[in-house]
Amino acid sequence: QVQLVESGGGSVQAGGSLTLSCAASGTPVTLTLGWHRQAPGKQREFVAQTSRYSTLYSDDVKGRFTIFPGNAKNTVYLQMRDLKPEDTGIYYCWTPGDIWGQGTQVTVSS
């Protein structure tokens, strides 16, 4: 069974940067890993994903966030730059099969 573990959340001021990491243990069905986030009082939304063939970003983060695989097998990072208060939320690592990590909190203050 696949398990996802995130790390790297924290609190920063607007304009700052954070890098999140996700490690997948077990045997992933695919090599697709991604990130979603959920702001207080809002639905969970797509942020970015990467697979062997493509990388996708939501319009809200395009140009500011970069998703890339780590050197260790089945790891992925989300580098977040120029953070805005509206980026605040819980960030979840995801892989196909409706598999989610426990989430890591990102708080951006103005």
C-alpha positions in Angstrom: 0.0 0.0 0.0 1.3 3.4 -1.0 1.8 6.0 1.7 2.7 9.7 1.2 4.5 11.8 3.8 4.9 15.6 3.4 7.2 17.9 5.1 8.5 21.5 4.8 5.5 23.6 5.7 5.8 26.7 7.9 5.1 30.3 8.2 6.6 33.1 6.0 5.9 36.6 5.1 4.5 37.6 1.7 7.2 37.5 -0.9 9.0 34.7 0.9 9.8 31.1 -0.2 9.2 27.6 1.1 9.9 24.2 -0.3 7.7 21.2 0.4 8.7 17.6 0.0 6.7 14.4 -0.4 8.1 10.9 0.0 6.1 8.0 -1.3 6.6 4.6 0.3 5.3 1.3 -0.9 4.9 0.7 -4.6 3.2 3.5 -6.5 1.0 2.4 -9.3 2.3 5.3 -11.4 5.1 7.8 -11.2 2.6 10.7 -11.1 2.9 12.8 -7.9 1.3 16.1 -7.3 0.1 18.7 -4.8 -3.3 20.1 -3.9 -4.1 22.6 -1.2 -7.1 23.6 0.9 -7.6 27.0 2.3 -9.8 27.6 5.4 -13.4 27.4 4.4 -12.6 26.4 0.8 -12.6 23.2 -1.2 -9.3 21.4 -1.9 -7.8 22.6 -5.2 -5.2 21.4 -7.6 -1.8 23.1 -7.4 0.7 21.1 -9.5 1.6 17.6 -10.6 4.5 15.9 -12.4 4.7 12.6 -14.3 7.2 11.0 -16.6 5.6 12.9 -19.5 4.3 16.2 -18.3 4.2 18.8 -15.6 1.1 20.8 -14.9 0.4 23.9 -12.8 -2.7 25.7 -11.8 -3.0 29.3 -13.2 -2.7 30.7 -9.6 0.8 29.3 -9.1 2.2 29.2 -12.6 5.5 31.1 -12.7 5.9 31.1 -8.9 5.9 27.4 -8.0 8.1 24.6 -9.4 7.4 20.9 -8.9 10.3 18.6 -9.5 11.4 15.0 -8.6 14.0 14.4 -5.9 17.1 12.4 -6.2 15.6 9.7 -4.0 13.2 7.4 -5.7 9.5 8.3 -5.4 10.0 11.8 -4.0 8.8 15.1 -5.2 9.4 18.7 -4.2 7.3 21.8 -4.5 9.4 25.0 -4.5 7.2 28.0 -3.8 8.5 31.5 -4.4 6.9 34.9 -4.1 4.3 33.6 -1.7 1.1 35.5 -1.2 -1.4 35.4 1.7 -3.9 33.6 -0.6 -1.4 30.7 -0.8 -2.1 29.9 2.8 -3.6 26.5 3.4 -2.9 22.9 4.0 -0.9 21.3 1.2 -1.5 17.7 0.4 0.7 15.4 -1.6 -1.3 13.2 -4.0 -0.9 10.2 -6.3 -3.5 8.5 -8.6 -5.7 6.1 -6.8 -7.1 8.8 -4.5 -4.1 8.5 -2.2 -3.3 11.5 -0.1 -0.7 12.5 2.5 -1.6 13.9 5.9 -1.0 17.5 4.8 1.4 20.2 5.8 0.4 23.7 6.8 1.6 26.7 4.9 0.9 30.2 6.3 1.7 33.4 4.5 1.3 36.6 6.4 1.0 40.0 4.8 
